[in-house]
Amino acid sequence: MNATAFDNYAKETAKLFVSLYAWYYMPASVHKLLIHGSAIVSVALLPIGQLSEEAQEARNKEIKKFREHYTRKLSRVSTNVDLMQG
């Protein structure tokens, strides 16, 4: 992702937000994204798409299947050991 292009886009969007909705305070999450988002993008070690929870959520079905079929059921400890080493 091009941090400079994103910064320009975000700053223009922030100006537009303030001019169109002067009566409404900008929420903190929107402020963080529009004003500080380019700094986050420029120092991120991973691409933005890999930071979402979507990939982790998609793996839950496979983890559940592995836990049910390929782990020992003697105790929670042995089940978790098999799950993490599998």
mmCIF file as gemmi writes it, N, C-alpha and C atoms, coordinates in Angstrom:
data_model
loop_
_atom_site.group_PDB
_atom_site.id
_atom_site.type_symbol
_atom_site.label_atom_id
_atom_site.label_alt_id
_atom_site.label_comp_id
_atom_site.label_asym_id
_atom_site.label_entity_id
_atom_site.label_seq_id
_atom_site.pdbx_PDB_ins_code
_atom_site.Cartn_x
_atom_site.Cartn_y
_atom_site.Cartn_z
_atom_site.occupancy
_atom_site.B_iso_or_equiv
_atom_site.pdbx_formal_charge
_atom_site.auth_seq_id
_atom_site.auth_asym_id
_atom_site.pdbx_PDB_model_num
ATOM 1 N N . MET Axp A 1 ? 0.845 -1.165 0 1 0 ? 1 A 1
ATOM 2 C CA . MET Axp A 1 ? 0 0 0 1 0 ? 1 A 1
ATOM 3 C C . MET Axp A 1 ? 0.896 1.236 0 1 0 ? 1 A 1
ATOM 4 N N . ASN Axp A 2 ? 0.556 2.186 -0.813 1 0 ? 2 A 1
ATOM 5 C CA . ASN Axp A 2 ? 1.31 3.427 -0.918 1 0 ? 2 A 1
ATOM 6 C C . ASN Axp A 2 ? 0.894 4.36 0.219 1 0 ? 2 A 1
ATOM 7 N N . ALA Axp A 3 ? 1.785 4.541 1.209 1 0 ? 3 A 1
ATOM 8 C CA . ALA Axp A 3 ? 1.464 5.334 2.395 1 0 ? 3 A 1
ATOM 9 C C . ALA Axp A 3 ? 1.239 6.805 2.052 1 0 ? 3 A 1
ATOM 10 N N . THR Axp A 4 ? 1.984 7.346 1.107 1 0 ? 4 A 1
ATOM 11 C CA . THR Axp A 4 ? 1.836 8.75 0.735 1 0 ? 4 A 1
ATOM 12 C C . THR Axp A 4 ? 0.488 9 0.069 1 0 ? 4 A 1
ATOM 13 N N . ALA Axp A 5 ? 0.113 8.127 -0.86 1 0 ? 5 A 1
ATOM 14 C CA . ALA Axp A 5 ? -1.182 8.272 -1.532 1 0 ? 5 A 1
ATOM 15 C C . ALA Axp A 5 ? -2.328 8.105 -0.53 1 0 ? 5 A 1
ATOM 16 N N . PHE Axp A 6 ? -2.175 7.153 0.398 1 0 ? 6 A 1
ATOM 17 C CA . PHE Axp A 6 ? -3.199 6.972 1.419 1 0 ? 6 A 1
ATOM 18 C C . PHE Axp A 6 ? -3.295 8.194 2.318 1 0 ? 6 A 1
ATOM 19 N N . ASP Axp A 7 ? -2.152 8.777 2.664 1 0 ? 7 A 1
ATOM 20 C CA . ASP Axp A 7 ? -2.151 9.975 3.507 1 0 ? 7 A 1
ATOM 21 C C . ASP Axp A 7 ? -2.885 11.125 2.821 1 0 ? 7 A 1
ATOM 22 N N . ASN Axp A 8 ? -2.616 11.329 1.532 1 0 ? 8 A 1
ATOM 23 C CA . ASN Axp A 8 ? -3.308 12.388 0.792 1 0 ? 8 A 1
ATOM 24 C C . ASN Axp A 8 ? -4.812 12.145 0.743 1 0 ? 8 A 1
ATOM 25 N N . TYR Axp A 9 ? -5.19 10.923 0.456 1 0 ? 9 A 1
ATOM 26 C CA . TYR Axp A 9 ? -6.616 10.561 0.393 1 0 ? 9 A 1
ATOM 27 C C . TYR Axp A 9 ? -7.293 10.742 1.75 1 0 ? 9 A 1
ATOM 28 N N . ALA Axp A 10 ? -6.617 10.287 2.812 1 0 ? 10 A 1
ATOM 29 C CA . ALA Axp A 10 ? -7.198 10.373 4.148 1 0 ? 10 A 1
ATOM 30 C C . ALA Axp A 10 ? -7.336 11.821 4.603 1 0 ? 10 A 1
ATOM 31 N N . LYS Axp A 11 ? -6.346 12.648 4.312 1 0 ? 11 A 1
ATOM 32 C CA . LYS Axp A 11 ? -6.415 14.063 4.71 1 0 ? 11 A 1
ATOM 33 C C . LYS Axp A 11 ? -7.545 14.782 3.96 1 0 ? 11 A 1
ATOM 34 N N . GLU Axp A 12 ? -7.687 14.491 2.673 1 0 ? 12 A 1
ATOM 35 C CA . GLU Axp A 12 ? -8.787 15.094 1.912 1 0 ? 12 A 1
ATOM 36 C C . GLU Axp A 12 ? -10.141 14.632 2.441 1 0 ? 12 A 1
ATOM 37 N N . THR Axp A 13 ? -10.228 13.367 2.797 1 0 ? 13 A 1
ATOM 38 C CA . THR Axp A 13 ? -11.47 12.836 3.357 1 0 ? 13 A 1
ATOM 39 C C . THR Axp A 13 ? -11.77 13.482 4.698 1 0 ? 13 A 1
ATOM 40 N N . ALA Axp A 14 ? -10.748 13.696 5.528 1 0 ? 14 A 1
ATOM 41 C CA . ALA Axp A 14 ? -10.944 14.348 6.825 1 0 ? 14 A 1
ATOM 42 C C . ALA Axp A 14 ? -11.431 15.781 6.636 1 0 ? 14 A 1
ATOM 43 N N . LYS Axp A 15 ? -10.848 16.507 5.685 1 0 ? 15 A 1
ATOM 44 C CA . LYS Axp A 15 ? -11.294 17.88 5.411 1 0 ? 15 A 1
ATOM 45 C C . LYS Axp A 15 ? -12.737 17.892 4.94 1 0 ? 15 A 1
ATOM 46 N N . LEU Axp A 16 ? -13.081 16.943 4.085 1 0 ? 16 A 1
ATOM 47 C CA . LEU Axp A 16 ? -14.449 16.833 3.59 1 0 ? 16 A 1
ATOM 48 C C . LEU Axp A 16 ? -15.415 16.518 4.73 1 0 ? 16 A 1
ATOM 49 N N . PHE Axp A 17 ? -15.031 15.625 5.62 1 0 ? 17 A 1
ATOM 50 C CA . PHE Axp A 17 ? -15.859 15.27 6.768 1 0 ? 17 A 1
ATOM 51 C C . PHE Axp A 17 ? -16.137 16.498 7.627 1 0 ? 17 A 1
ATOM 52 N N . VAL Axp A 18 ? -15.078 17.252 7.923 1 0 ? 18 A 1
ATOM 53 C CA . VAL Axp A 18 ? -15.222 18.428 8.782 1 0 ? 18 A 1
ATOM 54 C C . VAL Axp A 18 ? -16.075 19.497 8.102 1 0 ? 18 A 1
ATOM 55 N N . SER Axp A 19 ? -15.911 19.683 6.802 1 0 ? 19 A 1
ATOM 56 C CA . SER Axp A 19 ? -16.688 20.724 6.115 1 0 ? 19 A 1
ATOM 57 C C . SER Axp A 19 ? -18.151 20.34 5.956 1 0 ? 19 A 1
ATOM 58 N N . LEU Axp A 20 ? -18.439 19.065 5.723 1 0 ? 20 A 1
ATOM 59 C CA . LEU Axp A 20 ? -19.822 18.64 5.534 1 0 ? 20 A 1
ATOM 60 C C . LEU Axp A 20 ? -20.562 18.404 6.847 1 0 ? 20 A 1
ATOM 61 N N . TYR Axp A 21 ? -19.847 17.972 7.866 1 0 ? 21 A 1
ATOM 62 C CA . TYR Axp A 21 ? -20.475 17.618 9.137 1 0 ? 21 A 1
ATOM 63 C C . TYR Axp A 21 ? -19.852 18.399 10.283 1 0 ? 21 A 1
ATOM 64 N N . ALA Axp A 22 ? -19.809 19.714 10.174 1 0 ? 22 A 1
ATOM 65 C CA . ALA Axp A 22 ? -19.213 20.556 11.208 1 0 ? 22 A 1
ATOM 66 C C . ALA Axp A 22 ? -19.971 20.438 12.529 1 0 ? 22 A 1
ATOM 67 N N . TRP Axp A 23 ? -21.225 20.1 12.474 1 0 ? 23 A 1
ATOM 68 C CA . TRP Axp A 23 ? -22.058 19.974 13.669 1 0 ? 23 A 1
ATOM 69 C C . TRP Axp A 23 ? -21.848 18.655 14.408 1 0 ? 23 A 1
ATOM 70 N N . TYR Axp A 24 ? -21.122 17.715 13.81 1 0 ? 24 A 1
ATOM 71 C CA . TYR Axp A 24 ? -20.933 16.386 14.392 1 0 ? 24 A 1
ATOM 72 C C . TYR Axp A 24 ? -19.457 16.16 14.67 1 0 ? 24 A 1
ATOM 73 N N . TYR Axp A 25 ? -19.124 15.82 15.921 1 0 ? 25 A 1
ATOM 74 C CA . TYR Axp A 25 ? -17.733 15.546 16.258 1 0 ? 25 A 1
ATOM 75 C C . TYR Axp A 25 ? -17.253 14.275 15.568 1 0 ? 25 A 1
ATOM 76 N N . MET Axp A 26 ? -16.031 14.332 15.073 1 0 ? 26 A 1
ATOM 77 C CA . MET Axp A 26 ? -15.451 13.162 14.422 1 0 ? 26 A 1
ATOM 78 C C . MET Axp A 26 ? -15.157 12.1 15.479 1 0 ? 26 A 1
ATOM 79 N N . PRO Axp A 27 ? -15.673 10.884 15.301 1 0 ? 27 A 1
ATOM 80 C CA . PRO Axp A 27 ? -15.376 9.824 16.27 1 0 ? 27 A 1
ATOM 81 C C . PRO Axp A 27 ? -13.879 9.536 16.341 1 0 ? 27 A 1
ATOM 82 N N . ALA Axp A 28 ? -13.429 9.086 17.502 1 0 ? 28 A 1
ATOM 83 C CA . ALA Axp A 28 ? -11.997 8.84 17.715 1 0 ? 28 A 1
ATOM 84 C C . ALA Axp A 28 ? -11.448 7.8 16.742 1 0 ? 28 A 1
ATOM 85 N N . SER Axp A 29 ? -12.232 6.761 16.46 1 0 ? 29 A 1
ATOM 86 C CA . SER Axp A 29 ? -11.739 5.718 15.548 1 0 ? 29 A 1
ATOM 87 C C . SER Axp A 29 ? -11.568 6.259 14.127 1 0 ? 29 A 1
ATOM 88 N N . VAL Axp A 30 ? -12.468 7.133 13.702 1 0 ? 30 A 1
ATOM 89 C CA . VAL Axp A 30 ? -12.353 7.743 12.371 1 0 ? 30 A 1
ATOM 90 C C . VAL Axp A 30 ? -11.161 8.694 12.336 1 0 ? 30 A 1
ATOM 91 N N . HIS Axp A 31 ? -10.978 9.439 13.413 1 0 ? 31 A 1
ATOM 92 C CA . HIS Axp A 31 ? -9.832 10.347 13.504 1 0 ? 31 A 1
ATOM 93 C C . HIS Axp A 31 ? -8.521 9.574 13.401 1 0 ? 31 A 1
ATOM 94 N N . LYS Axp A 32 ? -8.416 8.471 14.139 1 0 ? 32 A 1
ATOM 95 C CA . LYS Axp A 32 ? -7.197 7.662 14.107 1 0 ? 32 A 1
ATOM 96 C C . LYS Axp A 32 ? -6.906 7.157 12.705 1 0 ? 32 A 1
ATOM 97 N N . LEU Axp A 33 ? -7.935 6.697 12.029 1 0 ? 33 A 1
ATOM 98 C CA . LEU Axp A 33 ? -7.757 6.162 10.684 1 0 ? 33 A 1
ATOM 99 C C . LEU Axp A 33 ? -7.364 7.254 9.691 1 0 ? 33 A 1
ATOM 100 N N . LEU Axp A 34 ? -8.066 8.376 9.72 1 0 ? 34 A 1
ATOM 101 C CA . LEU Axp A 34 ? -7.827 9.411 8.72 1 0 ? 34 A 1
ATOM 102 C C . LEU Axp A 34 ? -6.571 10.232 8.993 1 0 ? 34 A 1
ATOM 103 N N . ILE Axp A 35 ? -6.289 10.536 10.227 1 0 ? 35 A 1
ATOM 104 C CA . ILE Axp A 35 ? -5.161 11.404 10.541 1 0 ? 35 A 1
ATOM 105 C C . ILE Axp A 35 ? -3.872 10.616 10.759 1 0 ? 35 A 1
ATOM 106 N N . HIS Axp A 36 ? -3.959 9.47 11.421 1 0 ? 36 A 1
ATOM 107 C CA . HIS Axp A 36 ? -2.754 8.708 11.765 1 0 ? 36 A 1
ATOM 108 C C . HIS Axp A 36 ? -2.611 7.412 10.971 1 0 ? 36 A 1
ATOM 109 N N . GLY Axp A 37 ? -3.516 7.138 10.063 1 0 ? 37 A 1
ATOM 110 C CA . GLY Axp A 37 ? -3.506 5.881 9.328 1 0 ? 37 A 1
ATOM 111 C C . GLY Axp A 37 ? -2.278 5.673 8.474 1 0 ? 37 A 1
ATOM 112 N N . SER Axp A 38 ? -1.775 6.721 7.85 1 0 ? 38 A 1
ATOM 113 C CA . SER Axp A 38 ? -0.597 6.553 6.989 1 0 ? 38 A 1
ATOM 114 C C . SER Axp A 38 ? 0.639 6.181 7.796 1 0 ? 38 A 1
ATOM 115 N N . ALA Axp A 39 ? 0.752 6.673 9.02 1 0 ? 39 A 1
ATOM 116 C CA . ALA Axp A 39 ? 1.883 6.299 9.878 1 0 ? 39 A 1
ATOM 117 C C . ALA Axp A 39 ? 1.801 4.819 10.238 1 0 ? 39 A 1
ATOM 118 N N . ILE Axp A 40 ? 0.598 4.34 10.494 1 0 ? 40 A 1
ATOM 119 C CA . ILE Axp A 40 ? 0.409 2.927 10.817 1 0 ? 40 A 1
ATOM 120 C C . ILE Axp A 40 ? 0.768 2.062 9.612 1 0 ? 40 A 1
ATOM 121 N N . VAL Axp A 41 ? 0.327 2.477 8.431 1 0 ? 41 A 1
ATOM 122 C CA . VAL Axp A 41 ? 0.606 1.716 7.213 1 0 ? 41 A 1
ATOM 123 C C . VAL Axp A 41 ? 2.099 1.686 6.925 1 0 ? 41 A 1
ATOM 124 N N . SER Axp A 42 ? 2.779 2.788 7.144 1 0 ? 42 A 1
ATOM 125 C CA . SER Axp A 42 ? 4.204 2.854 6.791 1 0 ? 42 A 1
ATOM 126 C C . SER Axp A 42 ? 5.085 2.036 7.731 1 0 ? 42 A 1
ATOM 127 N N . VAL Axp A 43 ? 4.669 1.807 8.974 1 0 ? 43 A 1
ATOM 128 C CA . VAL Axp A 43 ? 5.504 1.044 9.904 1 0 ? 43 A 1
ATOM 129 C C . VAL Axp A 43 ? 5.009 -0.385 10.115 1 0 ? 43 A 1
ATOM 130 N N . ALA Axp A 44 ? 3.917 -0.758 9.473 1 0 ? 44 A 1
ATOM 131 C CA . ALA Axp A 44 ? 3.364 -2.101 9.651 1 0 ? 44 A 1
ATOM 132 C C . ALA Axp A 44 ? 4.305 -3.138 9.046 1 0 ? 44 A 1
ATOM 133 N N . LEU Axp A 45 ? 4.511 -4.223 9.786 1 0 ? 45 A 1
ATOM 134 C CA . LEU Axp A 45 ? 5.387 -5.289 9.3 1 0 ? 45 A 1
ATOM 135 C C . LEU Axp A 45 ? 4.688 -6.181 8.291 1 0 ? 45 A 1
ATOM 136 N N . LEU Axp A 46 ? 3.368 -6.298 8.423 1 0 ? 46 A 1
ATOM 137 C CA . LEU Axp A 46 ? 2.575 -7.135 7.528 1 0 ? 46 A 1
ATOM 138 C C . LEU Axp A 46 ? 1.631 -6.261 6.717 1 0 ? 46 A 1
ATOM 139 N N . PRO Axp A 47 ? 1.229 -6.729 5.55 1 0 ? 47 A 1
ATOM 140 C CA . PRO Axp A 47 ? 0.207 -6.001 4.8 1 0 ? 47 A 1
ATOM 141 C C . PRO Axp A 47 ? -1.091 -5.921 5.599 1 0 ? 47 A 1
ATOM 142 N N . ILE Axp A 48 ? -1.869 -4.882 5.364 1 0 ? 48 A 1
ATOM 143 C CA . ILE Axp A 48 ? -3.088 -4.627 6.126 1 0 ? 48 A 1
ATOM 144 C C . ILE Axp A 48 ? -4.037 -5.818 6.081 1 0 ? 48 A 1
ATOM 145 N N . GLY Axp A 49 ? -4.156 -6.482 4.95 1 0 ? 49 A 1
ATOM 146 C CA . GLY Axp A 49 ? -5.073 -7.611 4.821 1 0 ? 49 A 1
ATOM 147 C C . GLY Axp A 49 ? -4.734 -8.782 5.723 1 0 ? 49 A 1
ATOM 148 N N . GLN Axp A 50 ? -3.465 -8.934 6.062 1 0 ? 50 A 1
ATOM 149 C CA . GLN Axp A 50 ? -3.064 -10.039 6.921 1 0 ? 50 A 1
ATOM 150 C C . GLN Axp A 50 ? -3.277 -9.735 8.39 1 0 ? 50 A 1
ATOM 151 N N . LEU Axp A 51 ? -3.609 -8.5 8.721 1 0 ? 51 A 1
ATOM 152 C CA . LEU Axp A 51 ? -3.821 -8.129 10.109 1 0 ? 51 A 1
ATOM 153 C C . LEU Axp A 51 ? -5.266 -8.326 10.551 1 0 ? 51 A 1
ATOM 154 N N . SER Axp A 52 ? -6.137 -8.706 9.656 1 0 ? 52 A 1
ATOM 155 C CA . SER Axp A 52 ? -7.533 -8.873 10.026 1 0 ? 52 A 1
ATOM 156 C C . SER Axp A 52 ? -7.759 -10.209 10.72 1 0 ? 52 A 1
ATOM 157 N N . GLU Axp A 53 ? -8.894 -10.347 11.357 1 0 ? 53 A 1
ATOM 158 C CA . GLU Axp A 53 ? -9.24 -11.586 12.049 1 0 ? 53 A 1
ATOM 159 C C . GLU Axp A 53 ? -9.894 -12.591 11.116 1 0 ? 53 A 1
ATOM 160 N N . GLU Axp A 54 ? -10.158 -12.203 9.893 1 0 ? 54 A 1
ATOM 161 C CA . GLU Axp A 54 ? -10.887 -13.068 8.975 1 0 ? 54 A 1
ATOM 162 C C . GLU Axp A 54 ? -10.153 -14.382 8.71 1 0 ? 54 A 1
ATOM 163 N N . ALA Axp A 55 ? -8.847 -14.318 8.529 1 0 ? 55 A 1
ATOM 164 C CA . ALA Axp A 55 ? -8.082 -15.534 8.267 1 0 ? 55 A 1
ATOM 165 C C . ALA Axp A 55 ? -8.096 -16.462 9.479 1 0 ? 55 A 1
ATOM 166 N N . GLN Axp A 56 ? -7.978 -15.879 10.654 1 0 ? 56 A 1
ATOM 167 C CA . GLN Axp A 56 ? -8.011 -16.686 11.874 1 0 ? 56 A 1
ATOM 168 C C . GLN Axp A 56 ? -9.384 -17.324 12.061 1 0 ? 56 A 1
ATOM 169 N N . GLU Axp A 57 ? -10.437 -16.584 11.798 1 0 ? 57 A 1
ATOM 170 C CA . GLU Axp A 57 ? -11.791 -17.124 11.933 1 0 ? 57 A 1
ATOM 171 C C . GLU Axp A 57 ? -12.035 -18.257 10.937 1 0 ? 57 A 1
ATOM 172 N N . ALA Axp A 58 ? -11.466 -18.164 9.768 1 0 ? 58 A 1
ATOM 173 C CA . ALA Axp A 58 ? -11.647 -19.202 8.755 1 0 ? 58 A 1
ATOM 174 C C . ALA Axp A 58 ? -10.974 -20.509 9.17 1 0 ? 58 A 1
ATOM 175 N N . ARG Axp A 59 ? -9.949 -20.423 9.987 1 0 ? 59 A 1
ATOM 176 C CA . ARG Axp A 59 ? -9.228 -21.622 10.429 1 0 ? 59 A 1
ATOM 177 C C . ARG Axp A 59 ? -9.934 -22.345 11.578 1 0 ? 59 A 1
ATOM 178 N N . ASN Axp A 60 ? -10.903 -21.713 12.223 1 0 ? 60 A 1
ATOM 179 C CA . ASN Axp A 60 ? -11.56 -22.33 13.374 1 0 ? 60 A 1
ATOM 180 C C . ASN Axp A 60 ? -12.189 -23.674 13.03 1 0 ? 60 A 1
ATOM 181 N N . LYS Axp A 61 ? -12.787 -23.781 11.863 1 0 ? 61 A 1
ATOM 182 C CA . LYS Axp A 61 ? -13.424 -25.034 11.452 1 0 ? 61 A 1
ATOM 183 C C . LYS Axp A 61 ? -12.39 -26.15 11.335 1 0 ? 61 A 1
ATOM 184 N N . GLU Axp A 62 ? -11.237 -25.852 10.76 1 0 ? 62 A 1
ATOM 185 C CA . GLU Axp A 62 ? -10.195 -26.849 10.614 1 0 ? 62 A 1
ATOM 186 C C . GLU Axp A 62 ? -9.579 -27.232 11.96 1 0 ? 62 A 1
ATOM 187 N N . ILE Axp A 63 ? -9.41 -26.268 12.836 1 0 ? 63 A 1
ATOM 188 C CA . ILE Axp A 63 ? -8.869 -26.552 14.165 1 0 ? 63 A 1
ATOM 189 C C . ILE Axp A 63 ? -9.826 -27.438 14.949 1 0 ? 63 A 1
ATOM 190 N N . LYS Axp A 64 ? -11.122 -27.156 14.845 1 0 ? 64 A 1
ATOM 191 C CA . LYS Axp A 64 ? -12.119 -27.975 15.536 1 0 ? 64 A 1
ATOM 192 C C . LYS Axp A 64 ? -12.078 -29.416 15.027 1 0 ? 64 A 1
ATOM 193 N N . LYS Axp A 65 ? -11.971 -29.589 13.713 1 0 ? 65 A 1
ATOM 194 C CA . LYS Axp A 65 ? -11.908 -30.933 13.134 1 0 ? 65 A 1
ATOM 195 C C . LYS Axp A 65 ? -10.655 -31.663 13.609 1 0 ? 65 A 1
ATOM 196 N N . PHE Axp A 66 ? -9.53 -30.98 13.595 1 0 ? 66 A 1
ATOM 197 C CA . PHE Axp A 66 ? -8.279 -31.588 14.04 1 0 ? 66 A 1
ATOM 198 C C . PHE Axp A 66 ? -8.373 -31.988 15.505 1 0 ? 66 A 1
ATOM 199 N N . ARG Axp A 67 ? -8.94 -31.102 16.357 1 0 ? 67 A 1
ATOM 200 C CA . ARG Axp A 67 ? -9.073 -31.393 17.776 1 0 ? 67 A 1
ATOM 201 C C . ARG Axp A 67 ? -9.96 -32.619 18.016 1 0 ? 67 A 1
ATOM 202 N N . GLU Axp A 68 ? -11.034 -32.727 17.25 1 0 ? 68 A 1
ATOM 203 C CA . GLU Axp A 68 ? -11.967 -33.841 17.441 1 0 ? 68 A 1
ATOM 204 C C . GLU Axp A 68 ? -11.396 -35.18 16.975 1 0 ? 68 A 1
ATOM 205 N N . HIS Axp A 69 ? -10.613 -35.173 15.909 1 0 ? 69 A 1
ATOM 206 C CA . HIS Axp A 69 ? -10.197 -36.434 15.291 1 0 ? 69 A 1
ATOM 207 C C . HIS Axp A 69 ? -8.747 -36.833 15.553 1 0 ? 69 A 1
ATOM 208 N N . TYR Axp A 70 ? -7.869 -35.895 15.887 1 0 ? 70 A 1
ATOM 209 C CA . TYR Axp A 70 ? -6.444 -36.216 15.924 1 0 ? 70 A 1
ATOM 210 C C . TYR Axp A 70 ? -5.746 -35.853 17.231 1 0 ? 70 A 1
ATOM 211 N N . THR Axp A 71 ? -6.476 -35.654 18.303 1 0 ? 71 A 1
ATOM 212 C CA . THR Axp A 71 ? -5.841 -35.36 19.579 1 0 ? 71 A 1
ATOM 213 C C . THR Axp A 71 ? -6.268 -36.372 20.632 1 0 ? 71 A 1
ATOM 214 N N . ARG Axp A 72 ? -5.421 -36.503 21.64 1 0 ? 72 A 1
ATOM 215 C CA . ARG Axp A 72 ? -5.774 -37.371 22.768 1 0 ? 72 A 1
ATOM 216 C C . ARG Axp A 72 ? -6.822 -36.668 23.618 1 0 ? 72 A 1
ATOM 217 N N . LYS Axp A 73 ? -7.742 -37.448 24.167 1 0 ? 73 A 1
ATOM 218 C CA . LYS Axp A 73 ? -8.822 -36.884 24.978 1 0 ? 73 A 1
ATOM 219 C C . LYS Axp A 73 ? -8.661 -37.239 26.451 1 0 ? 73 A 1
ATOM 220 N N . LEU Axp A 74 ? -7.425 -37.479 26.877 1 0 ? 74 A 1
ATOM 221 C CA . LEU Axp A 74 ? -7.168 -37.869 28.259 1 0 ? 74 A 1
ATOM 222 C C . LEU Axp A 74 ? -7.372 -36.705 29.223 1 0 ? 74 A 1
ATOM 223 N N . SER Axp A 75 ? -6.922 -35.549 28.814 1 0 ? 75 A 1
ATOM 224 C CA . SER Axp A 75 ? -7.066 -34.342 29.639 1 0 ? 75 A 1
ATOM 225 C C . SER Axp A 75 ? -6.985 -33.13 28.72 1 0 ? 75 A 1
ATOM 226 N N . ARG Axp A 76 ? -7.329 -31.997 29.268 1 0 ? 76 A 1
ATOM 227 C CA . ARG Axp A 76 ? -7.224 -30.77 28.469 1 0 ? 76 A 1
ATOM 228 C C . ARG Axp A 76 ? -5.781 -30.476 28.097 1 0 ? 76 A 1
ATOM 229 N N . VAL Axp A 77 ? -4.878 -30.789 28.996 1 0 ? 77 A 1
ATOM 230 C CA . VAL Axp A 77 ? -3.459 -30.54 28.734 1 0 ? 77 A 1
ATOM 231 C C . VAL Axp A 77 ? -2.983 -31.378 27.552 1 0 ? 77 A 1
ATOM 232 N N . SER Axp A 78 ? -3.285 -32.679 27.564 1 0 ? 78 A 1
ATOM 233 C CA . SER Axp A 78 ? -2.829 -33.527 26.463 1 0 ? 78 A 1
ATOM 234 C C . SER Axp A 78 ? -3.509 -33.144 25.145 1 0 ? 78 A 1
ATOM 235 N N . THR Axp A 79 ? -4.772 -32.76 25.216 1 0 ? 79 A 1
ATOM 236 C CA . THR Axp A 79 ? -5.47 -32.32 24.005 1 0 ? 79 A 1
ATOM 237 C C . THR Axp A 79 ? -4.815 -31.071 23.428 1 0 ? 79 A 1
ATOM 238 N N . ASN Axp A 80 ? -4.515 -30.098 24.289 1 0 ? 80 A 1
ATOM 239 C CA . ASN Axp A 80 ? -3.892 -28.857 23.813 1 0 ? 80 A 1
ATOM 240 C C . ASN Axp A 80 ? -2.465 -29.075 23.329 1 0 ? 80 A 1
ATOM 241 N N . VAL Axp A 81 ? -1.737 -29.984 23.975 1 0 ? 81 A 1
ATOM 242 C CA . VAL Axp A 81 ? -0.378 -30.296 23.519 1 0 ? 81 A 1
ATOM 243 C C . VAL Axp A 81 ? -0.447 -30.888 22.112 1 0 ? 81 A 1
ATOM 244 N N . ASP Axp A 82 ? -1.334 -31.846 21.91 1 0 ? 82 A 1
ATOM 245 C CA . ASP Axp A 82 ? -1.478 -32.46 20.581 1 0 ? 82 A 1
ATOM 246 C C . ASP Axp A 82 ? -1.931 -31.433 19.543 1 0 ? 82 A 1
ATOM 247 N N . LEU Axp A 83 ? -2.794 -30.544 19.944 1 0 ? 83 A 1
ATOM 248 C CA . LEU Axp A 83 ? -3.308 -29.524 19.027 1 0 ? 83 A 1
ATOM 249 C C . LEU Axp A 83 ? -2.2 -28.568 18.593 1 0 ? 83 A 1
ATOM 250 N N . MET Axp A 84 ? -1.356 -28.168 19.536 1 0 ? 84 A 1
ATOM 251 C CA . MET Axp A 84 ? -0.298 -27.209 19.209 1 0 ? 84 A 1
ATOM 252 C C . MET Axp A 84 ? 0.872 -27.87 18.48 1 0 ? 84 A 1
ATOM 253 N N . GLN Axp A 85 ? 1.098 -29.14 18.71 1 0 ? 85 A 1
ATOM 254 C CA . GLN Axp A 85 ? 2.211 -29.816 18.044 1 0 ? 85 A 1
ATOM 255 C C . GLN Axp A 85 ? 1.817 -30.434 16.718 1 0 ? 85 A 1
ATOM 256 N N . GLY Axp A 86 ? 0.499 -30.577 16.481 1 0 ? 86 A 1
ATOM 257 C CA . GLY Axp A 86 ? 0.002 -31.248 15.293 1 0 ? 86 A 1
ATOM 258 C C . GLY Axp A 86 ? 0.257 -30.519 14.064 1 0 ? 86 A 1
